[in-house]
Amino acid sequence: MERFQKVYSQGVIEKTEIWADTVSGIHYLFHRNGNASGFTPLLNRDGTPVTTPEQP
């Protein structure tokens, strides 16, 4: 099983992706524009990380 799964992708040269950590459930935002890029936890309005809903 892969730890990180890409759940969203948009763009080619300027690319935005959302990745989910299958162990912790936390989602991360990745953005790339040319040679510059960044990777950070995706946060809710209250500052807590966006997580995958728990499965029943």
Summary of the structure (lengths in Angstrom):
residues: 56
radius of gyration: 12.3
end to end distance: 19.8
largest distance: 41.6
contacts: 116
relative contact order: 0.22
helix: 0%
strand: 57%
